[in-house]
Amino acid sequence: MHDGLKSEVVAYIAPKAVIVNAKGQVLILREAPAATHSGNTKSGRYQLPGGKLEPGETFEGCLKREVLEETGLGIELGKPLLVGEWHPVVRGIQQQIIGVFVAARPTSEAVRLSEEHDAYLWIDPAKRAEYDIIPPDCDAVDVCATLRVTYRGGNPDASASFDGGH
């Protein structure tokens, strides 16, 4: 490789949640400044909750852990919505990240942000273009809007069945 990059490419899977509340709104998180959390590369931009799948961890376990760590929310998973790929350079190392975006509904209500994020919004997915959401997270919100991912019957309680777009 060139341009000061190390010759290795680190690849990993990133489970990501498209959390839809009872009003049909999607939760987006604003990344905190890099000084607050050293792993942040998109400070000030919005993204969906999720993170890196650790070796030996299940996809579902990882996604629920990441959402709980980043937002304080429990979630119920729906159906996969999108597979996206991005190639950031972090600390001089080229990465290849495969993001798997899954519809989810919150099983709790109070959002408590981790140090990775400094703000959150519940947005109408049809108005996604009004927000600076990183790709491919913005594409997942668009898919959510197109499929009209909602609660079946509009019932927000934990016993409601969740229609992850199908």
VOBA-1610 file (N, C-alpha, C; in pm, whole numbers, padded with zeros to 5 digits, always signed):
BEGIN
Met+00085-00117+00000Met+00000+00000+00000Met+00089+00124+00000His+00028+00239-00018His+00103+00363-00026His+00033+00470+00056Asp+00078+00593+00043Asp+00020+00706+00115Asp+00026+00689+00266Gly+00133+00629+00317Gly+00151+00616+00461Gly+00068+00506+00526Leu+00001+00424+00447Leu-00079+00315+00503Leu+00007+00193+00526Lys-00023+00121+00631Lys+00043-00007+00652Lys-00009-00105+00548Ser+00066-00210+00518Ser+00031-00300+00408Ser-00086-00393+00440Glu-00127-00402+00563Glu-00236-00492+00598Glu-00372-00426+00579Val-00473-00507+00555Val-00611-00461+00554Val-00684-00542+00660Val-00749-00475+00751Val-00823-00540+00858Val-00970-00543+00817Ala-01028-00662+00811Ala-01167-00678+00772Ala-01249-00725+00892Tyr-01369-00671+00904Tyr-01459-00722+01007Tyr-01604-00695+00972Ile-01692-00764+01046Ile-01836-00751+01030Ile-01887-00655+01136Ala-01976-00565+01095Ala-02034-00467+01186Ala-02186-00479+01187Pro-02244-00548+01285Pro-02390-00548+01299Pro-02438-00407+01333Lys-02542-00360+01265Lys-02596-00226+01287Lys-02748-00236+01301Ala-02805-00156+01391Ala-02949-00161+01418Ala-03020-00038+01362Val-03127-00063+01288Val-03218+00043+01245Val-03335+00035+01342Ile-03324+00111+01451Ile-03422+00103+01560Ile-03540+00194+01526Val-03659+00132+01520Val-03782+00202+01484Val-03874+00203+01605Asn-03916+00324+01647Asn-04005+00333+01761Asn-04152+00319+01718Ala-04243+00327+01813Ala-04386+00307+01785Ala-04443+00413+01691Lys-04375+00528+01678Lys-04420+00635+01589Lys-04361+00618+01448Gly-04283+00512+01428Gly-04220+00491+01297Gly-04092+00571+01278Gln-04040+00630+01385Gln-03917+00709+01378Gln-03795+00620+01399Val-03684+00659+01337Val-03558+00585+01346Val-03462+00662+01436Leu-03391+00589+01521Leu-03293+00648+01611Leu-03160+00667+01540Ile-03109+00792+01541Ile-02975+00819+01490Ile-02892+00881+01602Leu-02762+00853+01600Leu-02670+00900+01703Leu-02563+00989+01641Arg-02529+01101+01708Arg-02423+01187+01657Arg-02292+01150+01723Glu-02191+01125+01641Glu-02061+01085+01691Glu-01995+01203+01762Ala-01942+01175+01882Ala-01876+01277+01962Ala-01742+01316+01899Pro-01688+01432+01938Pro-01556+01472+01887Pro-01450+01367+01920Ala-01351+01356+01833Ala-01245+01256+01850Ala-01174+01269+01985Ala-01166+01390+02038Ala-01101+01410+02168Ala-01176+01339+02280Thr-01307+01319+02261Thr-01389+01253+02362Thr-01373+01102+02358His-01362+01048+02236His-01350+00903+02219His-01255+00877+02103Ser-01140+00820+02132Ser-01031+00810+02033Ser-01065+00726+01910Gly-01166+00640+01917Gly-01199+00557+01802Gly-01288+00627+01700Asn-01335+00747+01731Asn-01429+00815+01642Asn-01359+00876+01521Thr-01414+00849+01403Thr-01358+00901+01279Thr-01456+00990+01203Lys-01580+00999+01248Lys-01683+01078+01179Lys-01748+01177+01276Ser-01666+01248+01352Ser-01716+01341+01453Ser-01819+01438+01396Gly-01929+01454+01471Gly-02032+01549+01434Gly-02135+01497+01335Arg-02113+01378+01280Arg-02207+01321+01183Arg-02292+01216+01254Tyr-02408+01189+01196Tyr-02498+01091+01254Tyr-02475+00952+01196Gln-02510+00852+01277Gln-02496+00712+01237Gln-02598+00630+01313Leu-02608+00504+01276Leu-02695+00410+01345Leu-02613+00335+01449Pro-02676+00290+01558Pro-02601+00215+01659Pro-02555+00079+01606Gly-02442+00036+01657Gly-02386-00094+01620Gly-02236-00091+01636Gly-02172-00201+01602Gly-02027-00207+01620Gly-01965-00333+01566Lys-01850-00363+01617Lys-01766-00471+01566Lys-01801-00605+01630Leu-01823-00704+01544Leu-01847-00841+01590Leu-01714-00899+01638Glu-01710-00940+01763Glu-01588-00997+01822Glu-01582-01147+01792Pro-01462-01203+01777Pro-01450-01348+01752Pro-01523-01429+01860Gly-01604-01524+01815Gly-01679-01610+01906Gly-01812-01552+01951Glu-01839-01426+01921Glu-01963-01361+01960Glu-02070-01387+01854Thr-02194-01409+01896Thr-02300-01425+01797Thr-02338-01288+01740Phe-02393-01288+01620Phe-02437-01164+01556Phe-02539-01093+01644Glu-02643-01167+01686Glu-02749-01109+01769Glu-02693-01058+01902Gly-02607-01138+01965Gly-02548-01097+02092Gly-02466-00969+02077Cys-02389-00961+01970Cys-02308-00842+01944Cys-02397-00719+01926Leu-02500-00732+01843Leu-02585-00617+01814Leu-02658-00569+01939Lys-02710-00661+02017Lys-02779-00622+02140Lys-02681-00557+02238Arg-02559-00611+02247Arg-02457-00553+02336Arg-02420-00412+02292Glu-02393-00395+02163Glu-02353-00264+02111Glu-02463-00160+02131Val-02588-00197+02102Val-02699-00103+02120Val-02714-00066+02267Leu-02704-00164+02356Leu-02714-00136+02499Leu-02600-00044+02544Glu-02476-00072+02499Glu-02362+00011+02537Glu-02376+00154+02484Glu-02421+00169+02360Glu-02424+00301+02296Glu-02547+00383+02330Thr-02660+00316+02362Thr-02786+00388+02382Thr-02857+00359+02514Gly-02819+00252+02581Gly-02889+00211+02702Gly-03020+00138+02673Leu-03050+00114+02544Leu-03176+00050+02506Leu-03162-00101+02489Gly-03264-00173+02532Gly-03279-00311+02492Gly-03351-00312+02358Ile-03328-00414+02276Ile-03395-00421+02146Ile-03444-00561+02117Glu-03546-00566+02031Glu-03594-00690+01971Glu-03561-00679+01823Leu-03495-00782+01769Leu-03451-00777+01630Leu-03562-00819+01535Gly-03566-00751+01421Gly-03654-00785+01311Gly-03572-00849+01199Lys-03600-00811+01077Lys-03536-00870+00960Lys-03418-00785+00912Pro-03322-00849+00844Pro-03214-00772+00782Pro-03271-00679+00674Leu-03213-00559+00665Leu-03259-00459+00569Leu-03158-00432+00458Leu-03028-00439+00492Leu-02925-00397+00398Leu-02791-00453+00440Val-02709-00484+00341Val-02567-00512+00364Val-02490-00401+00295Gly-02404-00335+00369Gly-02324-00226+00315Gly-02177-00250+00342Glu-02092-00176+00271Glu-01948-00193+00287Glu-01881-00057+00283Trp-01782-00038+00369Trp-01704+00086+00366Trp-01559+00054+00400His-01469+00148+00367His-01325+00124+00373His-01251+00240+00439Pro-01271+00261+00569Pro-01202+00372+00635Pro-01055+00339+00663Val-00977+00443+00681Val-00839+00429+00728Val-00841+00478+00873Val-00806+00389+00966Val-00805+00423+01108Val-00664+00402+01162Arg-00607+00510+01213Arg-00470+00508+01266Arg-00372+00448+01165Gly-00388+00486+01038Gly-00296+00443+00933Gly-00321+00302+00881Ile-00426+00236+00928Ile-00454+00099+00885Ile-00582+00099+00801Gln-00572+00045+00680Gln-00689+00033+00592Gln-00782-00074+00648Gln-00910-00040+00659Gln-01008-00136+00707Gln-01112-00163+00599Gln-01166-00282+00602Gln-01279-00320+00517Gln-01388-00366+00613Ile-01498-00292+00615Ile-01605-00322+00709Ile-01731-00360+00631Ile-01785-00475+00666Ile-01911-00521+00609Ile-02018-00498+00715Gly-02108-00405+00687Gly-02215-00374+00781Gly-02343-00446+00743Val-02403-00513+00840Val-02531-00580+00819Val-02634-00505+00904Phe-02726-00438+00835Phe-02824-00352+00899Phe-02954-00429+00920Val-03000-00432+01046Val-03116-00512+01085Val-03222-00421+01148Ala-03347-00439+01110Ala-03457-00366+01173Ala-03466-00411+01319Ala-03497-00317+01406Ala-03510-00347+01549Ala-03613-00254+01611Arg-03668-00297+01720Arg-03757-00211+01797Arg-03706-00204+01940Pro-03720-00088+02003Pro-03673-00077+02142Pro-03766-00148+02238Thr-03709-00214+02337Thr-03789-00277+02442Thr-03785-00194+02570Ser-03713-00081+02563Ser-03709+00016+02672Ser-03715+00154+02607Glu-03731+00259+02688Glu-03755+00391+02630Glu-03646+00494+02653Ala-03578+00491+02766Ala-03484+00598+02801Ala-03349+00578+02731Val-03316+00670+02640Val-03186+00665+02572Val-03081+00726+02664Arg-02971+00650+02687Arg-02856+00697+02765Arg-02732+00676+02678Leu-02675+00784+02631Leu-02562+00775+02538Leu-02432+00741+02608Ser-02348+00665+02537Ser-02212+00638+02583Ser-02124+00757+02543Glu-01997+00752+02580Glu-01904+00860+02546Glu-01877+00869+02396Glu-01913+00765+02320Glu-01891+00767+02175Glu-01980+00867+02103His-02095+00901+02164His-02194+00987+02099His-02231+01101+02193Asp-02265+01217+02133Asp-02299+01332+02217Asp-02442+01382+02195Ala-02517+01320+02104Ala-02656+01359+02081Ala-02727+01246+02008Tyr-02860+01248+02017Tyr-02941+01152+01943Tyr-03069+01219+01897Leu-03128+01164+01792Leu-03255+01212+01740Leu-03340+01092+01698Trp-03470+01105+01713Trp-03564+01012+01652Trp-03616+01085+01529Ile-03594+01031+01408Ile-03629+01101+01286Ile-03730+01023+01202Asp-03803+01096+01122Asp-03890+01036+01021Asp-03796+00984+00912Pro-03794+00853+00885Pro-03700+00801+00785Pro-03721+00860+00646Ala-03842+00906+00615Ala-03868+00968+00485Ala-03798+01103+00472Lys-03753+01160+00584Lys-03684+01290+00583Lys-03535+01274+00611Arg-03482+01157+00585Arg-03342+01127+00613Arg-03245+01227+00551Ala-03273+01277+00433Ala-03182+01368+00363Ala-03158+01499+00439Glu-03242+01529+00537Glu-03226+01651+00617Glu-03115+01638+00721Tyr-03060+01519+00737Tyr-02961+01493+00841Tyr-02830+01444+00778Asp-02719+01477+00840Asp-02588+01436+00790Asp-02556+01297+00847Ile-02609+01194+00781Ile-02591+01055+00824Ile-02487+00991+00734Ile-02389+00923+00796Ile-02281+00862+00719Ile-02333+00749+00631Pro-02266+00729+00517Pro-02300+00611+00436Pro-02228+00488+00492Pro-02280+00370+00483Pro-02408+00335+00423Pro-02525+00340+00520Asp-02504+00394+00640Asp-02614+00405+00737Asp-02733+00480+00677Cys-02705+00586+00601Cys-02812+00663+00537Cys-02891+00574+00441Asp-02823+00482+00373Asp-02892+00390+00281Asp-02987+00298+00357Ala-02945+00255+00475Ala-03030+00167+00557Ala-03155+00241+00603Val-03141+00370+00635Val-03258+00450+00674Val-03351+00464+00554Asp-03294+00483+00435Asp-03376+00492+00314Asp-03453+00363+00289Val-03388+00248+00310Val-03456+00119+00293Val-03571+00109+00394Cys-03545+00152+00515Cys-03648+00151+00620Cys-03769+00234+00576Ala-03744+00351+00518Ala-03853+00437+00471Ala-03928+00371+00356Thr-03855+00311+00263Thr-03917+00248+00147Thr-04005+00130+00187Leu-03955+00050+00281Leu-04030-00068+00326Leu-04135-00033+00431Arg-04129+00090+00482Arg-04220+00134+00588Arg-04217+00038+00705Val-04099+00019+00759Val-04080-00070+00875Val-04156-00011+00993Thr-04248-00087+01048Thr-04331-00040+01160Thr-04360-00155+01255Tyr-04425-00120+01364Tyr-04482-00222+01451Tyr-04606-00275+01382Arg-04626-00404+01385Arg-04752-00460+01335Arg-04860-00416+01432Gly-04958-00342+01384Gly-05066-00294+01470Gly-05031-00167+01546Gly-04910-00117+01533Gly-04872+00008+01598Gly-04858+00000+01749Asn-04852-00119+01805Asn-04848-00137+01949Asn-04704-00134+01999Pro-04666-00037+02083Pro-04528-00026+02125Pro-04488-00113+02244Asp-04580-00191+02302Asp-04541-00267+02419Asp-04459-00390+02381Ala-04393-00448+02480Ala-04298-00557+02456Ala-04363-00681+02400Ser-04494-00696+02414Ser-04560-00815+02363Ser-04601-00801+02216Ala-04584-00680+02161Ala-04624-00658+02021Ala-04531-00735+01927Ser-04588-00788+01820Ser-04502-00851+01720Ser-04445-00741+01634Phe-04323-00759+01589Phe-04251-00658+01513Phe-04241-00701+01368Asp-04285-00614+01279Asp-04277-00643+01137Asp-04156-00570+01083Gly-04044-00641+01071Gly-03919-00582+01025Gly-03919-00560+00876Gly-04026-00512+00819Gly-04031-00477+00679Gly-04095-00584+00591His-04151-00687+00650His-04211-00793+00567His-04347-00831+00619
//
